[in-house]
Amino acid sequence: MTNAGADGREDALTVTALVKDYPRPPAGWRSFFLPSWKQGVIRALDGVSLRVRRGSVFGLLGTNGAGKTTLIKICYNLLVPTSGSVLVLGEDTLHHGRAIRQRMGMVNSEERSFYWRLSGRRNLEFFAALQGLDGNATKRRIAELGGLTGVTGFLDVPFSDYSSGMRQKTAVARALLHDPEVLLMDEPTRSLSPDAAYPLQDFIRRELVEARGKTVFLATQDMDEAERLCDDVALLHRGRLLYLGTLAALMHEGRRELGEGAGLGDIFVARVREEEGP
């Protein structure tokens, strides 16, 4: 199986017929004694297939519970799919997980994995050690990333004193410590005010993708963010794709149906209503 795109370049991500079921035991005490094959399931992903072009921002759009985080975690090899496959830079994540994670970084909207009593610098030093960076390389990398993300002046401040925007910038810096080719971002600007979210979005688009050629797989329910950042998008609803293609084509088609003033949020809602029926 090849994962080259139409232009002959290798895709950053290739997801094929991906299914993920979570067990849902029936109510009552007897459920604790049932084997897994007799329990019900919740299908979080239902046959999802997509390709993410290298050097682009791909938006995975959906509301809470759509399956976005599940898909991100499977791509990062934190979850095993029920069926289907994921290739990252041409490698199967199930068989080459450790090697693939050296070429990927992950950012989410939670700060629980940071040590709040330590400074930002000490946190980054700890995570750099987990990535196998030596002391000199770590020092240079933290200095570079501090400048890129705008956290240099706060590196020696306790993480507990950081604003939400600073925490997210530090999370991005952590994901970039080993200079990965692909970044998986799960709602990185959730709960941020516009004055914190917009600079982070600009950094993702201009610095990471346009200047450095990174690939960003962005899960978000912020439709304005998707309009600002994304080249290609997938609309995910209850584990199923409602649309897969370029943002420009989706906007053109949606505005033809809904009017020229329609935004991506309007188009998304219309697609969901069409899927669910009257």
N, C-alpha and C positions, 0 to 999 in steps of 0.2 A: 504493500500500500504506500502510495506517495502522498506527501502532504504539501506539495508545491502548489502555489496559487496560479491564477490565470497568466500572470506575468512571468512565471517560471521561478519566482523566488520561493524559498521555503517559508511556509506559514509558521508563525510563532506558536500558535495553538491550533490543534485540530481535534474537535470533539465529535464523536461518532455514536449515534444511537444510545445516548447515555440515559440510564435508568437508575434511580436511587429510591429504594423503599426503606422506610423505618417501621419497626414493629409497632403495632397498636393492639395491645392485649384487650380482650373483652372485659367488661365490668365484673366486679365480684372477686372474692378471694380465690376462686378456682383458677383464675387467670394466671396466678403465680406458679401453678404446677403444669401449665400447658407447654409443650415443646414449641419452638419458634415457628415450625412449619404449620402449626394449627392456630397461630395467632393471626389477627388481621394486620394489614399494613397501611401506612400512609405513603402515598407515592409523591415524593418531593420533586423528582425529575422524571419526565415521561417521554423518553425517546428524543432527547435534545441532540441536535447536530449543528455545528457551526465551525467556521474558520476565522482566525484572527490574523490579519496581515501584519508582517513585521514592520516596525517603524510607524505604527498608527495607534490611535486611541479607539478602542472598541468598547462601546457602551452596552452593558447588560442591564436593561431597564425593567423595573417591576416594583410592585408594592411589597410590604412586609409579607413574608410567607410565600413569595412567588417561587423560591428555590435558588435565589441568587447566591446566598452564602454557601449553600450546599455545593453548588457548582464550583465556586471559588476554592473551597476546601478540597474538593476532588482533584482539581487541577494542581493544587499544591501538595497533593499526596497526603493530606491529613485525614481524608475519608476514602474508603474503598467503594466503588460503585457496585450496584447490584448486577448490572450488565452494561455493555458498551465499552468504549475506550477513549483515552485522552492521550494525545501526543503533544509534547512540549519540545519545540525545536527539533522535531523529528524523532524524539525518544519516548517510549512508552513509560508513563509515570509508575506503573505497577512494578516494572522490572528494573528501572533505573532511577528510582526515587531520589536517592542521596545525590547522585551526579546531577540530576535535573535541578534539585533545589539549590545547587551551587550557581545555577544560571538564572534563578528566579528570586524575586523579593516579594514580600507580602506586607500590605498595609491594611489595617482595619480601623474601625471607629472606636475600639476599646483601648484603654490605657492600663488594663489590669496586669499586663505582663511586664510593665516597668516597675522598678523599685523606687517608690515614692520618696524614701528618706535619702536616697543618693542623688547626686547632681546629675544633670544631663550628660556631662562628660563621662562620669563613672558608669552610668548606664550603658553608654555607647561603647566604652572600653570592654565591659563585660560581654556584650553581644558580639563585638569584634573578635574576642577570644573564642567564642563559640563557632565563629566562621573560620577560625584558624589563622587570623592575621597576627603577625608578630608586633612587638611594641612600637618599633619605628614606623611600620606601615600603618598601624592604628592611629598613631599621633598625626601623621600626615593626612590620613583619610578623614579623621574627625575635623581637622582644621579646614580641609577643603569643603566638606559637607556643611560645616557650620556657616561658611561663607555663602554657599549655594542656597541654603534653606533660610538664612537670615537668623540663625540661633546663636551665632558666635558670642554675643554679649551675654548670653544666658547659660552658657555651658557649665558654669561652676555654681549655678543656683540650684537648690534642691528641686527635684522634679515636682514635688507637691506644691511648689509656688508658681508653677507654670500656668498660664492661661490655656484654654482649650485649643486655641490656635497654635500656641507654642508646643503643646503636647503632640498635635498632629504633625507639625513640621519635624519634630524629633522622631516620630514614628516613620516618617518618610526617610529621614537621614539613616535610621537604623536599617531600613530595607535596602538602602543603597550602599551600605558599608562594603560589601563584596563586589560592587559594580555589576549587578545582574543585567542581563539583556531584556528580561521580561519582568514587568511589575504587575502583580495582582492587587487591586485596590478595592476593598469592600467598604463602600460608603465613607470615604476618607474625610469628607467635609460635613458629615452629619452632626447636627447640634452646633455648628459654627455660625457665627454672625457673618453677614456679607463682607464686612471689612476684614474678617479673618479668612473666609472661604475664597474670595476672589483672588488674592495674591497666591494662595496655594494652587488654585486652578491654573493661573497663568504660569506658575512654575512647572506644573505637570506638562502643559501643552508646549510652552516655548523652550524651556530648558531641557526637560527630559526627552521629549519626543522630537521636536524640531531641531534642537542643537546637538543632542547626543544620540539620537536614533534609537531610543528605547521603545519598547512596545508596552502599552498600558492596557490591561484588561480591567475595565472600571465597572463595578456593580453599583448602581445608584437608583434611588427613586426620586431624585431631584431632576426634574425635566429641564429646568433652566441650565443646570450644570451640564447636562448631556448636550444641550444645544450649543453651549460654549466650547465644549471639548472634543466631541466625538466625530470620527470619520464614518464608522460603520456602527450599526446598532442591532440589537436583538431585543424584541419585546417579549418578556417572559411573564406568563400568568398561570398560576397554579401548576407550575412545572412543565408547561407546554409553550412552545414558541408561537407567537401570533404574527411576528414579522422578523425577517432577517434580511439585511441589505444595507445600503448606504443611508446615512441620515438625510442627505439631500433628496434622494428618491422618496423616502417616507414623507418628508415635509411637502414635497411637490404633490404627491398623491393625496395626502391628507387635506391640503389647502384647496385642492380641486374639488373635494367632496364637501368640506366644511366652510370654505371661504378663506380669502387671503389673510384674514386676521387670526387664523387659528395658530396656536402654538403647539409645541410638542406634547404638552400636558393634555390639551384638548384632543389631539389625535390619539394619544394613548387611551384616554377614557373611552373614546368612540370605538376603538378596537376591542377593548374589554367588553363593552356593552354588546357589541356584535357577536362576540364569542359566547357570551352567557345567554343571549337571546332575550325575548320578552319575559 
